[in-house]
Amino acid sequence: MNRRLRFRRAANYVNLSTPLGLLLAVVGGASRMSGPDGLILAFGYRYRFPIAGAFTVGNVVLTRRDALDERLIAHEGRHATQWAWCLGLPMLPLYLLAMLGSVVVCGHQASYNVFERLAGLDDGGYPRQRLWWRRR
């Protein structure tokens, strides 16, 4: 693992986002295993919220599925970096605001969400919805 990824892992522990992700994994009944690039993959998360194929808290990728493909893991890894850049827990309200903004401009929570766009819409499996005023 390179220096940048080691720094991300350490930053997400210090800013308490990875411990929060681990707590969610335990409460959600997910089994945890080491993943690539310092990520922790938590499979079998039992709650239906949030509505996503996978979601990341710190360096912990939680999913209801039994496996994730490489593109989705790469997408979630970019979210782990975003958690570090946002200094941890401030990521939650910032992400929710970005999601709300996306819903307002196009009706979809991810298409114009800056966090999802920077993580790669295609890798995350999200559609590229058109803006309301650009539709016919």
Disulfide bonds with the S-S distance in Angstrom:
none
